[in-house]
Amino acid sequence: MIDVLKHPVYARLFSAQVIALLGTGLLTVALGLLAYDLAGDKAGAVLGTAFAIKMIAYVGLSPVANALSERLPRKAVLIGADLVRAAVALCLPFIDAVWQIYVLIFVLQAASATFTPSFQAIIPDILADEKDYTKALSLSRLAYDMENLISPALAGLLLAFMSYHWLFGGTVVGFVASAALVSIVTIPPKAGQEKTRPFLVRLTRGSRIYLATPRLRGLLALNLAAAAAGAFVIVNTVVIVQAGYGAGQSDVAYALMAFGGGSMLTALLLPRLLDLIDDRTLMLVAAFLLTALTLGHGLAMLASGLLPWGLFLVAWTASGTLYSAILTPSGRLLRKSTHAEDRPSIFSAQFALSHACWLLTYPVAGWTGQAVGLAAAMLILGVIALIGSVTALFVWPSGDMQELAHEHPDLPADHPHLREFQTDGKRHHHHFVIDDEHRAWPTHG
């Protein structure tokens, strides 16, 4: 897997991602502890609200940021977003009221809504080979798992010597270092720069392509399943560990490490798995297993209370493993579903639509857990995961072919597209994606 790091541009960008995410991981631990300091056993509700605000920023601002920045240099967009995030993180240690958490989280995540889709859209332009790109996706998943594994471990070590407020300083360093690394790489320009579209078209193009593509509609439903299970882990781990088990701050980090360790295991195995199993089968099986695990854990908590500590860590590890199996292949589906010129738009749409799922599940995890108990919250989220899994099974066709036969009754006979592909006067086939000439998916392939 690591041989993809021989590509110098990708290696530097990957390093920037790792460093920034290590800082973000410290932020996650510190934010949970800050919320517990300010709100006590109501920290779950505070974090649920904070993460809901984060999702509102992601869902509402990502398409807008993509449309506004379409003509701007990619490097400038990435560096600017990193520096804004560093400035916000610098303010976080001085918070002394819950409302201040909400304001700063919105600003920080608005910058992330600009950075992350832009960064993700660059990688397939750098790595043209699908196997290299698959390895890059696994490495990216590993990088995200740093938030749940290495960052909490580092946080646990640092907390033995200093106040959690100093963890925010690590976040600042991460974002500044990320900006510095991005500044020294050569990033290819966006494809299709010669096409100028109205702002409203740029704003909605990604979501239109996404929702018109059956495999991506299935991906959205699977995102809902992953978000349902993941939201409970992210929002309520601090409450379960400290209020439920009566454990300390370091044990919160260990629980998040278990989830991240499972996710990392999947990322390491995924390139080989995807040589043996197609994306649809792997992602659907993982979604149904994660649903069963979430419902089973919730029923066990409802019947007998908290699991023994060791078994709880095993459940968190298994959840992380299945969660990663759902989300990691997403980039492959996005890549095969668009032309290069539309990748920024489709990655922005994925970012916004997938986080709309988190916008639903974060408040459920926080507020429901506070109102009716953690076991009931887990069961409700398990039902949401089941709805997502079943929906994906039906909307993502099992015979998902890339080349489809179709015709163009709306195009003149001398249209360049028809001259290139049409051979029998009506129907033709090629790698099918939604674009200016193909505005709807064929009903028969």
C-alpha positions in Angstrom: 0.0 0.0 0.0 2.7 2.5 0.9 4.4 2.3 -2.5 1.9 4.9 -3.6 3.9 7.3 -1.4 6.6 7.1 -4.1 4.6 9.8 -5.9 6.2 13.0 -4.6 3.2 15.3 -4.9 0.8 12.8 -3.3 3.4 12.0 -0.5 3.5 15.7 0.5 -0.3 16.1 0.4 -0.7 12.9 2.4 1.7 14.2 5.0 -0.2 17.5 5.2 -3.4 15.5 5.7 -1.9 13.3 8.5 -0.5 16.3 10.4 -3.7 18.3 10.2 -5.8 15.3 11.3 -3.5 14.6 14.2 -4.2 18.1 15.4 -7.9 17.6 14.7 -7.8 14.4 16.8 -6.4 16.4 19.7 -9.2 18.9 19.2 -11.8 16.1 19.4 -10.5 14.9 22.8 -10.1 18.4 24.2 -13.5 19.5 23.0 -15.2 16.6 24.8 -13.4 17.3 28.0 -14.2 21.0 27.7 -17.8 20.2 27.2 -17.7 18.0 30.3 -16.1 20.7 32.3 -18.8 23.2 31.3 -21.9 21.0 31.3 -21.1 17.9 33.4 -23.2 14.9 32.6 -25.1 17.0 30.0 -21.9 17.0 27.9 -23.5 14.6 25.4 -26.2 17.1 24.6 -23.6 19.9 24.3 -21.5 17.8 21.9 -24.6 16.7 20.0 -25.5 20.4 19.4 -21.9 21.3 18.6 -21.6 18.5 16.0 -25.0 19.4 14.6 -23.7 23.0 14.1 -20.6 21.4 12.4 -22.9 19.5 10.0 -25.0 22.6 9.2 -21.8 24.3 8.2 -20.7 21.3 6.1 -24.1 20.8 4.4 -24.9 24.4 3.8 -21.5 25.8 2.9 -19.6 23.1 1.0 -21.5 23.5 -2.3 -21.4 27.3 -1.9 -17.6 27.2 -1.2 -17.0 25.0 -4.2 -19.1 27.2 -6.5 -17.3 30.4 -5.3 -13.8 28.9 -5.5 -14.2 27.2 -8.8 -12.0 29.8 -10.6 -9.5 30.2 -7.8 -6.2 28.4 -7.6 -6.6 25.2 -5.7 -3.4 25.8 -3.6 -4.6 29.2 -2.4 -8.0 27.7 -1.3 -6.3 24.9 0.7 -3.8 27.2 2.4 -6.4 29.9 3.2 -8.7 27.3 4.8 -5.9 25.8 6.9 -5.0 29.2 8.2 -8.6 30.1 9.2 -8.8 26.8 11.0 -5.6 27.5 12.9 -6.8 30.9 14.0 -10.0 29.4 15.4 -8.2 26.7 17.2 -6.0 29.3 18.8 -9.2 30.8 20.4 -10.6 27.6 21.8 -8.6 27.4 25.1 -10.1 30.7 26.2 -13.7 29.5 26.0 -15.7 29.8 29.3 -19.3 29.4 28.0 -21.1 26.8 26.0 -22.4 29.3 23.3 -18.8 30.2 22.5 -18.1 26.5 21.6 -21.0 26.7 19.1 -19.8 29.9 17.4 -16.2 28.8 17.0 -17.1 25.3 15.8 -19.2 26.9 13.1 -16.4 29.1 11.8 -13.8 26.2 12.0 -16.1 23.8 10.2 -17.0 26.4 7.5 -13.2 26.4 6.7 -13.2 22.6 6.7 -16.2 22.5 4.3 -13.9 24.5 1.9 -10.7 22.5 2.5 -11.8 18.8 2.6 -13.7 18.4 -0.7 -11.1 20.5 -2.6 -8.4 18.2 -1.2 -10.2 15.0 -2.0 -10.9 16.1 -5.6 -7.2 16.7 -6.2 -6.1 13.1 -5.4 -7.7 11.3 -8.4 -6.2 14.0 -10.7 -2.7 13.1 -9.3 -3.1 9.3 -9.3 -4.6 8.2 -12.6 -4.2 4.4 -12.0 -7.2 2.9 -10.1 -5.1 0.6 -8.0 -2.9 3.5 -6.9 -6.1 5.5 -6.1 -7.5 2.7 -4.1 -4.3 2.5 -2.1 -4.6 6.3 -1.6 -8.1 5.9 -0.3 -7.0 3.3 2.2 -4.1 5.6 3.3 -6.6 8.5 3.6 -8.8 6.3 5.8 -5.8 5.5 7.9 -5.1 9.2 8.2 -8.6 9.8 9.4 -8.2 7.0 11.9 -5.3 9.0 13.5 -8.1 11.1 15.0 -9.4 8.0 16.9 -6.1 6.1 17.5 -2.8 8.0 17.6 -4.3 11.4 18.6 -6.2 10.0 21.6 -3.1 8.1 22.6 -1.0 11.2 22.4 -3.7 13.1 24.2 -3.7 10.5 27.0 0.0 10.9 27.3 -0.1 14.7 27.3 -3.0 14.8 29.8 -0.7 13.1 32.4 1.5 16.2 32.4 -0.7 19.2 31.4 -4.3 20.6 31.3 -6.4 19.6 28.3 -6.5 23.3 27.3 -2.9 22.8 25.9 -4.2 20.1 23.5 -5.7 22.9 21.4 -2.2 24.2 20.8 -1.5 20.9 19.0 -4.4 21.6 16.7 -3.0 25.0 15.8 0.4 23.5 15.0 -1.3 20.8 12.8 -3.1 23.3 10.7 -0.2 25.6 10.2 2.1 22.7 9.3 -0.5 21.4 6.8 -0.6 24.9 5.1 3.2 24.9 4.9 3.3 21.5 3.2 0.6 22.4 0.7 2.5 25.6 -0.2 5.5 23.6 -1.5 3.7 21.1 -3.8 2.7 21.6 -7.4 -1.1 21.0 -7.7 -2.5 20.4 -11.2 -5.2 22.9 -12.4 -8.8 21.9 -12.5 -10.0 20.2 -15.7 -12.6 22.0 -17.7 -11.4 25.5 -16.7 -12.4 26.8 -20.1 -16.1 26.1 -19.3 -17.9 29.0 -17.6 -21.2 28.2 -16.0 -23.6 30.4 -14.1 -23.2 30.4 -10.3 -26.5 28.6 -9.7 -25.5 25.9 -12.1 -22.2 25.5 -10.4 -23.9 25.4 -7.0 -26.2 22.6 -7.9 -24.3 20.6 -10.5 -22.6 18.2 -8.1 -25.8 17.3 -6.3 -27.7 16.9 -9.6 -25.1 14.4 -10.9 -25.0 12.6 -7.5 -28.7 12.1 -7.1 -29.2 11.1 -10.8 -26.6 8.3 -10.4 -28.0 5.0 -8.9 -24.8 3.8 -7.3 -24.3 7.2 -5.6 -27.9 7.2 -4.3 -26.9 3.8 -2.8 -23.8 5.4 -1.4 -25.9 8.1 0.3 -28.1 5.5 2.0 -25.0 3.7 3.2 -23.6 7.0 4.5 -26.8 7.2 6.6 -26.1 3.7 8.1 -22.5 4.6 8.9 -23.4 8.0 10.4 -26.1 6.4 12.7 -23.5 4.1 14.3 -20.6 6.5 14.2 -22.6 9.4 15.8 -23.3 7.4 18.9 -19.6 6.6 19.3 -18.4 10.1 18.8 -21.0 11.9 20.9 -21.5 9.5 23.7 -18.2 7.8 24.3 -17.2 10.4 26.9 -20.5 10.0 28.7 -20.4 6.2 28.8 -16.8 6.1 29.9 -16.9 8.8 32.6 -20.5 8.8 33.8 -21.3 5.2 33.1 -18.1 3.3 33.9 -16.8 6.0 36.3 -13.5 6.0 34.5 -11.1 8.8 33.8 -10.1 11.0 30.9 -7.4 8.7 29.6 -10.0 5.9 29.3 -12.0 8.1 27.0 -9.0 8.2 24.8 -8.6 4.4 25.0 -12.2 3.8 23.9 -11.8 6.1 20.9 -8.6 4.3 20.1 -10.5 1.0 20.0 -12.9 2.4 17.4 -10.0 3.9 15.4 -8.0 0.7 15.6 -10.8 -1.3 14.0 -11.2 1.3 11.3 -7.4 1.2 10.6 -7.5 -2.6 10.3 -10.1 -2.4 7.6 -8.1 0.3 5.7 -5.0 -1.9 5.8 -6.9 -4.9 4.3 -9.1 -3.0 1.9 -6.9 -2.9 -1.3 -6.7 -6.7 -1.3 -10.3 -7.2 -0.4 -11.4 -5.0 -3.3 -9.5 -7.2 -5.7 -11.7 -10.1 -4.5 -15.0 -8.5 -3.7 -16.9 -5.7 -5.6 -17.6 -2.4 -3.9 -21.3 -3.0 -3.6 -21.1 -6.4 -1.9 -18.4 -5.3 0.6 -20.2 -2.0 1.5 -23.6 -3.6 1.9 -22.4 -6.6 4.0 -20.5 -4.2 6.3 -23.6 -2.0 6.6 -25.9 -4.8 7.6 -23.3 -6.2 10.1 -22.8 -2.8 11.6 -26.6 -2.4 11.9 -26.9 -5.8 13.7 -24.0 -4.9 16.0 -25.6 -1.5 17.0 -29.0 -3.0 17.6 -27.5 -5.9 19.5 -25.4 -3.7 21.7 -28.4 -1.4 22.4 -30.6 -4.4 23.4 -27.9 -5.7 25.7 -27.6 -2.3 27.4 -31.3 -2.1 27.8 -31.6 -5.6 29.3 -28.5 -5.8 31.5 -26.8 -2.4 31.6 -23.3 -1.6 30.4 -21.2 -4.3 29.0 -18.0 -5.4 30.8 -15.3 -2.9 30.0 -13.3 -5.4 27.9 -16.3 -6.4 25.9 -17.3 -2.8 25.4 -13.8 -2.1 23.8 -14.3 -5.2 21.5 -17.7 -3.8 20.4 -16.1 -0.4 19.7 -13.3 -2.1 17.7 -15.8 -4.1 15.6 -17.9 -1.0 15.0 -14.8 0.9 13.7 -13.9 -2.1 11.4 -17.4 -2.1 9.8 -17.7 1.7 9.7 -14.5 1.9 7.7 -15.5 -0.8 5.3 -18.6 1.3 4.4 -16.9 4.6 3.9 -13.4 3.9 2.5 -14.4 2.8 -1.0 -16.6 5.9 -1.5 -14.0 7.7 -3.5 -13.9 4.9 -6.1 -17.6 5.3 -6.7 -17.3 9.0 -7.1 -14.4 8.7 -9.4 -16.1 6.2 -11.7 -19.3 8.3 -11.7 -18.0 11.6 -13.1 -15.7 13.2 -15.7 -12.5 14.8 -14.3 -14.0 18.3 -14.7 -16.9 17.5 -12.4 -14.9 15.9 -9.7 -14.7 19.0 -7.5 -18.5 19.3 -7.7 -19.2 15.7 -7.0 -16.8 15.5 -4.1 -18.4 18.6 -2.7 -21.8 17.0 -3.1 -20.7 13.9 -1.4 -19.3 16.0 1.5 -22.5 17.9 1.9 -25.0 15.1 1.4 -23.1 12.6 3.6 -22.8 15.2 6.3 -26.6 15.8 6.0 -26.8 12.2 7.4 -24.6 13.2 10.3 -26.8 16.3 10.8 -29.7 13.9 11.5 -27.8 11.4 13.6 -25.6 13.7 15.8 -28.7 15.4 17.5 -30.3 12.0 17.9 -27.2 10.6 19.6 -26.9 13.6 21.9 -30.4 14.7 22.7 -32.1 11.3 22.8 -29.3 9.9 24.9 -29.9 12.8 27.4 -33.7 12.5 27.3 -34.4 8.7 27.3 -31.1 7.1 28.0 -28.1 5.7 26.1 -29.6 2.3 25.4 -32.7 3.8 23.8 -30.6 6.2 21.8 -28.5 3.3 20.4 -31.6 1.4 19.4 -33.0 4.4 17.6 -29.8 4.9 15.7 -29.7 1.2 14.9 -33.1 1.4 13.3 -31.9 4.4 11.3 -28.9 2.3 10.2 -31.3 -0.5 9.2 -33.3 1.9 7.1 -30.2 3.1 5.3 -28.9 -0.4 4.6 -32.2 -1.7 3.2 -32.6 1.5 1.1 -29.1 1.0 -0.4 -29.8 -2.6 -1.2 -32.7 -1.6 -3.4 -31.6 1.7 -5.0 -28.1 0.5 -5.9 -28.6 -2.1 -8.7 -26.8 -5.4 -8.4 -25.8 -5.3 -12.1 -24.0 -2.0 -11.8 -22.3 -1.6 -15.1 -20.1 1.3 -16.2 -20.8 1.0 -19.9 -24.5 1.3 -20.8 -26.4 1.2 -24.0 -28.6 4.3 -24.6 -29.8 6.8 -27.2 -30.1 10.5 -27.6 -33.4 11.5 -29.2 -32.8 15.1 -28.0 -29.5 15.6 -29.9 -29.2 16.6 -33.6 -27.7 13.9 -35.8 -24.5 15.9 -36.4 -23.8 16.4 -32.7 -20.1 15.7 -31.9 -21.1 13.2 -29.2 -23.1 11.2 -31.7 -20.4 11.4 -34.3 -17.9 10.0 -31.8 -19.9 7.1 -30.4 -23.1 6.3 -32.4 -22.7 3.4 -34.9 -26.1 2.1 -35.7 -28.1 5.3 -36.2 -29.8 5.3 -32.7 -28.3 3.4 -29.8 -24.6 3.3 -28.7 -22.7 2.5 -25.5 -19.8 3.9 -23.6 -18.7 4.6 -20.0 -21.9 6.3 -18.8 -21.9 9.3 -16.4 -24.3 12.1 -15.9 -23.1 15.2 -17.8 -24.4 17.8 -20.2 -25.3 15.2 -22.8 -26.5 12.6 -20.4 -29.0 14.1 -17.9 -30.8 11.0 -16.8 -29.8 7.4 -16.1 -31.0 4.9 -18.8 -33.9 2.8 -17.6 -32.5 -0.1 -19.6 -28.8 -0.8 -20.0 
